[in-house]
Amino acid sequence: MTKVYSHLSAEERVRIDELRNREGLGVRQIALRIGRDKSTVSRELRRGLWFASNENDSYRPYRPKRLKTGAWTARPFYSALTAQRKAETRARRSRKPLRMAYDPLLSWVMDALRKGWTPELIEGRLKIEWPDDPRMRISHECLYQWIYAKPQKALDLRQYLPRGKRHRTRSKGRRAKGARIPMRVPIAD
């Protein structure tokens, strides 16, 4: 049995807004009414709550300049419109940028690999040749991941690497295979 996850829709956020602000229901009651898990509703409320406070710039009472109550002047307020806008912004930002989508960078890297340069050399050379162009930057780790990714298998770029290995190996060094010798005297003594 696999679980299917889906993001909250704008209609569900409006429903949460109504149940929270107009009816004053808690997290569990809201979750039961909209048919979602209570942790989903709790997370949504935590992300979308707005606290009217003296320090908040968007809260400007007309009089007096400083409220005489404490720092918090009202119950936390949930706005479906603001929450939906924040969710759309998070969704746009969450995608990984396509590092090798810039054509001049792609062609320069391919030429350098064919010349036998290592990804570390390519990274350093890019910084020297294009110091002011952020589109002509890539880290050596990103290059290695790009070379070993599935779309590049047809190009077989691994053959241009210094060792030309089929798979990447870890560089943590050799590990001791056997058990430690009991009562061993260290060399430093």
C-alpha positions as a LaTeX table, in Angstrom:
\begin{tabular}{lrrr}
\hline
Residue & $x$ (\AA) & $y$ (\AA) & $z$ (\AA) \\
\hline
Met1 & 0.00 & 0.00 & 0.00 \\
Thr2 & 1.50 & 3.32 & $-1.07$ \\
Lys3 & 0.46 & 6.67 & 0.31 \\
Val4 & $-0.40$ & 9.45 & $-2.09$ \\
Tyr5 & 0.70 & 12.89 & $-0.95$ \\
Ser6 & $-0.87$ & 16.05 & $-2.30$ \\
His7 & $-0.41$ & 19.69 & $-1.45$ \\
Leu8 & $-3.22$ & 21.71 & 0.04 \\
Ser9 & $-5.34$ & 23.41 & $-2.58$ \\
Ala10 & $-6.49$ & 27.03 & $-2.48$ \\
Glu11 & $-10.03$ & 25.85 & $-1.60$ \\
Glu12 & $-8.71$ & 23.85 & 1.36 \\
Arg13 & $-6.80$ & 26.89 & 2.58 \\
Val14 & $-9.95$ & 29.02 & 2.35 \\
Arg15 & $-11.80$ & 26.35 & 4.34 \\
Ile16 & $-9.04$ & 26.36 & 6.99 \\
Asp17 & $-9.32$ & 30.17 & 7.08 \\
Glu18 & $-13.09$ & 29.99 & 7.69 \\
Leu19 & $-12.87$ & 27.25 & 10.31 \\
Arg20 & $-10.01$ & 28.92 & 12.18 \\
Asn21 & $-10.97$ & 32.61 & 12.07 \\
Arg22 & $-14.78$ & 32.55 & 11.93 \\
Glu23 & $-15.68$ & 29.40 & 13.86 \\
Gly24 & $-12.60$ & 29.38 & 16.12 \\
Leu25 & $-11.96$ & 25.65 & 15.78 \\
Gly26 & $-8.73$ & 23.95 & 16.81 \\
Val27 & $-6.31$ & 21.97 & 14.67 \\
Arg28 & $-7.92$ & 18.56 & 15.24 \\
Gln29 & $-11.45$ & 19.73 & 14.45 \\
Ile30 & $-10.24$ & 21.50 & 11.28 \\
Ala31 & $-8.38$ & 18.36 & 10.20 \\
Leu32 & $-11.50$ & 16.23 & 10.67 \\
Arg33 & $-13.69$ & 18.66 & 8.73 \\
Ile34 & $-11.40$ & 18.98 & 5.68 \\
Gly35 & $-10.30$ & 15.34 & 5.70 \\
Arg36 & $-6.59$ & 15.92 & 6.22 \\
Asp37 & $-4.12$ & 14.78 & 8.84 \\
Lys38 & $-3.79$ & 17.04 & 11.88 \\
Ser39 & $-0.05$ & 17.44 & 11.26 \\
Thr40 & $-0.79$ & 18.84 & 7.78 \\
Val41 & $-3.20$ & 21.41 & 9.21 \\
Ser42 & $-0.82$ & 22.24 & 12.05 \\
Arg43 & 2.07 & 22.80 & 9.63 \\
Glu44 & $-0.13$ & 24.95 & 7.38 \\
Leu45 & $-1.26$ & 27.10 & 10.29 \\
Arg46 & 2.29 & 27.47 & 11.56 \\
Arg47 & 3.44 & 28.64 & 8.12 \\
Gly48 & 0.50 & 30.96 & 7.49 \\
Leu49 & $-0.21$ & 32.53 & 10.87 \\
Trp50 & 0.23 & 36.26 & 11.25 \\
Phe51 & 0.67 & 37.85 & 14.66 \\
Ala52 & $-0.47$ & 41.43 & 15.10 \\
Ser53 & 2.20 & 42.94 & 17.30 \\
Asn54 & 3.66 & 46.31 & 18.18 \\
Glu55 & 6.90 & 45.38 & 16.44 \\
Asn56 & 5.23 & 44.20 & 13.21 \\
Asp57 & 5.52 & 46.90 & 10.50 \\
Ser58 & 2.35 & 45.76 & 8.75 \\
Tyr59 & 0.30 & 46.42 & 11.88 \\
Arg60 & $-0.13$ & 50.18 & 12.32 \\
Pro61 & $-2.85$ & 51.26 & 14.72 \\
Tyr62 & $-4.15$ & 54.77 & 14.05 \\
Arg63 & $-3.83$ & 55.80 & 17.68 \\
Pro64 & $-1.79$ & 55.82 & 19.91 \\
Lys65 & 1.69 & 55.32 & 18.48 \\
Arg66 & 2.47 & 52.66 & 21.04 \\
Leu67 & $-0.16$ & 50.20 & 22.22 \\
Lys68 & $-0.53$ & 49.91 & 25.95 \\
Thr69 & $-1.04$ & 46.18 & 25.89 \\
Gly70 & 1.85 & 43.71 & 25.78 \\
Ala71 & 3.88 & 42.78 & 22.75 \\
Trp72 & 1.04 & 40.62 & 21.37 \\
Thr73 & $-2.16$ & 42.53 & 20.77 \\
Ala74 & $-4.44$ & 39.92 & 19.23 \\
Arg75 & $-4.97$ & 36.23 & 18.57 \\
Pro76 & $-2.87$ & 34.83 & 15.71 \\
Phe77 & $-4.60$ & 35.36 & 12.38 \\
Tyr78 & $-4.56$ & 32.92 & 9.42 \\
Ser79 & $-5.05$ & 34.33 & 5.93 \\
Ala80 & $-5.77$ & 31.85 & 3.12 \\
Leu81 & $-4.73$ & 34.33 & 0.43 \\
Thr82 & $-1.37$ & 35.02 & 2.06 \\
Ala83 & $-0.80$ & 31.32 & 2.76 \\
Gln84 & $-1.53$ & 30.42 & $-0.88$ \\
Arg85 & 0.86 & 33.11 & $-2.11$ \\
Lys86 & 3.59 & 31.84 & 0.24 \\
Ala87 & 3.00 & 28.24 & $-0.89$ \\
Glu88 & 3.31 & 29.21 & $-4.56$ \\
Thr89 & 6.54 & 31.09 & $-3.82$ \\
Arg90 & 7.95 & 28.06 & $-1.97$ \\
Ala91 & 6.98 & 25.77 & $-4.86$ \\
Arg92 & 8.74 & 28.02 & $-7.38$ \\
Arg93 & 11.87 & 28.24 & $-5.24$ \\
Ser94 & 12.05 & 24.52 & $-4.43$ \\
Arg95 & 13.14 & 23.34 & $-7.86$ \\
Lys96 & 16.83 & 22.74 & $-8.39$ \\
Pro97 & 18.33 & 25.17 & $-10.89$ \\
Leu98 & 19.50 & 23.62 & $-14.12$ \\
Arg99 & 23.21 & 24.29 & $-13.86$ \\
Met100 & 24.18 & 23.07 & $-17.30$ \\
Ala101 & 21.28 & 24.73 & $-19.14$ \\
Tyr102 & 23.43 & 27.69 & $-20.24$ \\
Asp103 & 24.77 & 26.79 & $-23.72$ \\
Pro104 & 28.14 & 28.62 & $-23.60$ \\
Leu105 & 28.93 & 26.91 & $-20.27$ \\
Leu106 & 27.92 & 23.52 & $-21.65$ \\
Ser107 & 30.05 & 23.81 & $-24.78$ \\
Trp108 & 33.07 & 25.15 & $-22.85$ \\
Val109 & 32.87 & 22.32 & $-20.30$ \\
Met110 & 32.52 & 19.68 & $-23.04$ \\
Asp111 & 35.60 & 21.05 & $-24.85$ \\
Ala112 & 37.60 & 21.14 & $-21.62$ \\
Leu113 & 36.63 & 17.55 & $-20.77$ \\
Arg114 & 37.66 & 16.39 & $-24.24$ \\
Lys115 & 41.04 & 18.07 & $-23.70$ \\
Gly116 & 41.48 & 15.89 & $-20.61$ \\
Trp117 & 40.89 & 18.52 & $-17.94$ \\
Thr118 & 39.59 & 17.40 & $-14.55$ \\
Pro119 & 36.39 & 18.92 & $-13.12$ \\
Glu120 & 38.53 & 20.67 & $-10.47$ \\
Leu121 & 40.61 & 22.33 & $-13.20$ \\
Ile122 & 37.48 & 23.32 & $-15.11$ \\
Glu123 & 35.97 & 24.91 & $-12.00$ \\
Gly124 & 39.12 & 26.95 & $-11.34$ \\
Arg125 & 39.54 & 28.01 & $-14.97$ \\
Leu126 & 35.94 & 29.20 & $-15.21$ \\
Lys127 & 36.51 & 31.52 & $-12.24$ \\
Ile128 & 39.59 & 32.99 & $-13.94$ \\
Glu129 & 38.19 & 33.40 & $-17.46$ \\
Trp130 & 34.72 & 34.70 & $-16.47$ \\
Pro131 & 35.10 & 36.40 & $-13.07$ \\
Asp132 & 31.98 & 38.57 & $-13.48$ \\
Asp133 & 29.57 & 36.11 & $-15.14$ \\
Pro134 & 27.68 & 34.01 & $-12.55$ \\
Arg135 & 26.18 & 31.85 & $-15.33$ \\
Met136 & 29.67 & 30.59 & $-16.18$ \\
Arg137 & 30.20 & 29.01 & $-12.74$ \\
Ile138 & 29.92 & 25.40 & $-11.68$ \\
Ser139 & 31.46 & 23.43 & $-8.83$ \\
His140 & 33.53 & 20.33 & $-9.46$ \\
Glu141 & 31.08 & 18.23 & $-7.45$ \\
Cys142 & 28.20 & 19.44 & $-9.61$ \\
Leu143 & 30.26 & 18.59 & $-12.69$ \\
Tyr144 & 30.91 & 15.06 & $-11.46$ \\
Gln145 & 27.22 & 14.57 & $-10.74$ \\
Trp146 & 26.33 & 15.90 & $-14.19$ \\
Ile147 & 28.85 & 13.59 & $-15.89$ \\
Tyr148 & 27.56 & 10.51 & $-14.07$ \\
Ala149 & 23.86 & 11.41 & $-14.52$ \\
Lys150 & 21.67 & 9.30 & $-16.82$ \\
Pro151 & 21.16 & 11.83 & $-19.65$ \\
Gln152 & 24.93 & 12.08 & $-20.17$ \\
Lys153 & 25.46 & 8.30 & $-20.36$ \\
Ala154 & 24.84 & 8.46 & $-24.11$ \\
Leu155 & 27.64 & 11.03 & $-24.45$ \\
Asp156 & 29.95 & 8.78 & $-22.37$ \\
Leu157 & 31.78 & 11.69 & $-20.78$ \\
Arg158 & 33.33 & 9.40 & $-18.17$ \\
Gln159 & 35.98 & 8.35 & $-20.68$ \\
Tyr160 & 37.41 & 11.89 & $-20.62$ \\
Leu161 & 37.98 & 11.85 & $-16.87$ \\
Pro162 & 41.56 & 11.13 & $-15.73$ \\
Arg163 & 40.66 & 7.70 & $-14.39$ \\
Gly164 & 37.68 & 7.08 & $-16.65$ \\
Lys165 & 35.93 & 4.91 & $-14.08$ \\
Arg166 & 32.47 & 3.58 & $-14.63$ \\
His167 & 31.34 & 4.45 & $-11.09$ \\
Arg168 & 32.59 & 7.02 & $-8.61$ \\
Thr169 & 34.48 & 5.65 & $-5.65$ \\
Arg170 & 34.63 & 7.12 & $-2.18$ \\
Ser171 & 37.79 & 8.90 & $-1.21$ \\
Lys172 & 37.73 & 8.14 & 2.51 \\
Gly173 & 40.76 & 5.90 & 2.40 \\
Arg174 & 41.28 & 2.24 & 3.16 \\
Arg175 & 39.52 & 0.78 & 6.16 \\
Ala176 & 41.04 & $-1.86$ & 8.41 \\
Lys177 & 39.57 & $-5.24$ & 7.52 \\
Gly178 & 40.40 & $-7.28$ & 10.60 \\
Ala179 & 39.65 & $-6.78$ & 14.24 \\
Arg180 & 41.89 & $-4.57$ & 16.38 \\
Ile181 & 44.73 & $-6.30$ & 18.19 \\
Pro182 & 43.99 & $-6.47$ & 21.92 \\
Met183 & 46.58 & $-4.97$ & 24.30 \\
Arg184 & 48.46 & $-3.46$ & 21.33 \\
Val185 & 51.19 & $-0.93$ & 22.18 \\
Pro186 & 51.01 & 2.18 & 19.95 \\
Ile187 & 54.03 & 3.11 & 17.82 \\
Ala188 & 54.25 & 6.56 & 19.40 \\
Asp189 & 55.27 & 5.12 & 22.79 \\
\hline
\end{tabular}
